[in-house]
């Protein structure tokens, strides 16, 4: 029996074909079947298109595959949202493995709270079956995401507008699209959360029972590269919303001095390499956080220098 969808599961993807197929296979196991899937291939150069086409021959999931030139997840989600046939959007990543009740839990919350401002954040944790969870990944989970605070009872806010496992009314997202000036998966979702909250259009709920597993093995070196991208995107966020500004050097004088010393004495490269080696055995939290935050600051400064070059007549670019 065909069930009319009431939820559109939106998945931007880029060069992760094996994980994307696993993501789809987990969606097949949902207790609720009243959903469609919209995949936006963001200019992948791997075998994503072929793998998805092959998957379509052996699945009952209603899937639409959209292809676009590489433009980032903000544009990919906007495209998918514009094509959705349902009143509710559930945004996940291509590296997210849904537990069987995830879609149903999101749908139940929105049935209970039809208010168009309502957004529901599910809980996302590392997947322990497909990857080895290192002590550093545990440390990074606490540093990057605020799930521990939510599980302890802190109410969610725009700061937890995480599109790895987030449901929002379709009409709200069409009226308030993602900002496509963000080129990658950094700050583009939080910026929209801030914008919605600022206009009084966001009411966040936390759904720990809407559980998903995250497949994304991460090393210290990879985390440093990501923090640089986050720093770049944070500067753009502050450009758009100056009232959100916070000093990227931090408020603690001792930490500011350490960060400046790492940069001015050219010790950051050596410190990063040493920390990457140490991360194989232990996680000295203070040292790791100082190095990661210094990379974030450098990304922030990269954007400042691009803005300065642009104001002097040079074209604006991002590495």
N, C-alpha and C positions, 0 to 999 in steps of 0.2 A: 504494500500500500504506500502511495506517495504522500508524504506529509509536507504541507506548505511551510516553508521556512519562516521563522520569526526572528532569527538572529543571523547576521552575516559575520563570519569569522574572517578577519582581514589579516593577511600574512604578506608583508614585504619580504623579498628574498634576494640574496646576492651571493652567488658562488658557494652555495652550501647544499648541493643537491642530495647527498646521502642523508643529511640530518633533516632536510625538508621532507623527504619521503617518510622518515620515521615520525615526524610531526603529524603528517597526514594519517599514517596508520593508527596513531593514538586517537585522532579525532574519530576514526571509524568505530572506536570502542565506547563512544559516549552513551550514557543512559538516555540522553535526550537526542532525538534525531531531527528536530525541527530547526535545522540550520543549513545554510549554504556556506561555501568556502570561496573566497576571492583571493587568489595569489597574484601579486604583482612582481614580476621578474624585473628587477632594477638593473637591466643591462648586464646580466651574468655572462661570463665568458667560458663557463664550464658547460657541463651537459644537462643543466637544469631543465631546459625546454624539452629535450628528448626524454629525460627521466619522468617528468610530469606527464607527458603524452602517453608514455608506456603505462604509467600508473592509472591513468584514466580508463584504460581497457580492462582493468581488473577491480574497480571499486564502484560502490553504489553512491559514494559521496557526490553531491551536486557541486562540482568544482568549476570555476572559471579561471583561466590563466590569461593574464594581461601582461604584455611585454612593453617596456619603455626603455629609452636610452637612460644610462646611469645618471640619476639625479638625486638619489638619497631617499631614505624612508619617509620623510615628510611628504614629498610629492607622491610617492607610491601609495601611501595611505589615503591621501586626498583623492587620487584617481579611484581607488577601490570604494571609498565612501560615496563618491558621486555615482557609482554604478550599483550600489547595494539596493536590494529589493525589499528590505526588511526595516522595521522601526528601531532595531537595536544592532549596534556594532560591538563585536568582541575582538579586540586587537591583541594578537600574540606575535611572538617572534618565530622565525623559521627554525630556531633551535629550542623550541618549547615543546615538551611532551605533556599533554594534558592527561590528568587522571580521569577515570570514567565519569565522575560526577561534576566536572568543572563547568561545562556549558550549562547544565541544569541548575547549578547553584547560582550562576550569574542571572539566568532567566528568571528564577524564582524571586531573587532580590528586586528585579525591576518590575515584576508583577506586583510585588508588595508595595513598591514605592514608584508609582508612575510619574512622579514629579520629573519634568524634563531636565532639571539640573543634576539629577542623580548620576553619579559614576561609581562603579564598583571595582575595587582593586582586589584581585585574587592573590594568594600567597604563591611565591615562586622560590624554590629551593634547588640546590645543586642535584643533578641526577647522579645517583651512586651506582647505577648498573652499567652505564656505558662509558664511564670515565673514572679515573682515580682522583679522589678529592684530596688535594695536598693541604697541609697546614696553612700554606699561603692563601689558597683559595678560600679557606674558612675565614681567614683574616680579611680578605678582600670583600667577602660577602657582607661582613659587618661594617666595613668602611664605606662601600659604595651604596648600599641600600639600607633602608631604615625599618626593615621588617621586624627586627628585634624590639624596637620601640612600639610598633603596632601590636605585636603579640603581648607586650607588657601592658597594653591598655591605652596607649597614646592615640588620640583620634587622628585619622589620616587627614592630610591637607594637600594642596597643590604640589608640595614637594615630593609626594609619592604618586604623582601622575605617571606611573610606569606602564608603558605600552607593551610590556612583555606578557601582561595578563590583566587586561583592563576593559570593562564594558561601559559604553556611553550611548545615549540615545542618538540615533542617526541624524535627526533634524538639528540637534545642538552642534554636531560636528560639521554639518553642511553650512551652518551659519557662522561657524568659527573654525575655519580650516587650519591645519598645521602650517606654520611659517616655513616656506620653501627656501628661505635664505640659509637655513641650516643644511649643510651639505652631507652630514653623516648622522650616525646614531649617537648623538650626544646633545642633550639639552633641548632638542626639538619638542619632546613630549612635555617636559617640565615647563617650558615656555608657554605652551598652550594651557597647561594647568594653571599657571600664574595668571594668564590673561582671562581665563574663565572665572577664577576666584575674584580677580580685581573688579570684574563687572557684576559680581553677585550671581553668576550663572553656574556655580559648581557646588555640589553637595556630595562629599566623598563618603563612601562606606568601605570598610575592610572586610573581606570574605576569606578568612583563613581556610575554610572548607573547600573553596574553589582552588584546589591545589594543582600546581604544575611543576614539572621538573625541568631544569635548565641544563642543556648540554653545551658547555663552552669551556673546555680545558684552557687554563690561563696560567702563564708563567709571569714572573716578576717583570721581565723585559717587556712582554706584551702589555702588561698593566701600565708600565711607564709610557709606552706609546699611546695608549688610550687616554691616559691622564693629560697628555699634551693636547690631544684632540678636544678633551673636555674643557681645558683651559681656553682654547681658541673659541669654542662655542659659548663659554661663559662670558667672554668679552662681548660677543654678539648679543647675548641675552641682556647684558648691562646697557648696550647701545640702544636696544629696543625699549628697555624699561629702566631708566636711570634711577628710579626710586628703589630698585631692587639691589643697588650696588652694595657690595661688601669687598673690602680690601683683599685681593688675592694673595697678598703677602702674609695675611693672618693678623690677628689682634695681639697674640702673645709676643712680647718683645724678644724673649729668648729664641723662640722659633723663627722670628723674622731675621734675627742676626745669623742663625744657623743657615737659613735659606740663602741669605745674601752671601755668606761665606762660601757655600757650595758653588754658587754661580761665579763669584768674582775671582776665586782661586782656581777655577777650572777643575775642581775636584769631583764634580757631579758624575762625570763619566766613570771614574774609578770607583766612586761610591756605589753607582748603579750596578756595575759589574760585580763588585763584592757582595752587594745585597742579593743579586740574582743567584750567586753561588750559595750564600747562607740560606736562602729560601728553600733549598733542597733539604735542609736539616732542621731549621728552626725559624721562628717568626718574631724577631725583636720589634715589637709593634712601634715603639717610638721612632726608631731609625727608619723603618720601612715607610711610615707615614710621612716623615720629613722628606725623604727622597721622592716619594710619589707626589707630594704637594709641591715640591720644587719643579717637577716636570709640568704640573698643572700651571704653575706660574709662568713657566717658559712658553707654554702654549698661549697663555693670556697675552704675554708680551709679543709673541709672533703676530697676533691679530692687531695689537697696537701699532707695530711697525708697518703692517700692511695698510692700515688706515692712514698712517703718516705718509707713506709712499703714494697712496692714492690721492691725498690732498696736494701732493707736489706734482701731480700730473702723470704718475706711473700707473699702469693698470693694476687693479686689485686681484690678487690670486691667493689660492691656498695650496700648500704642498700636500 
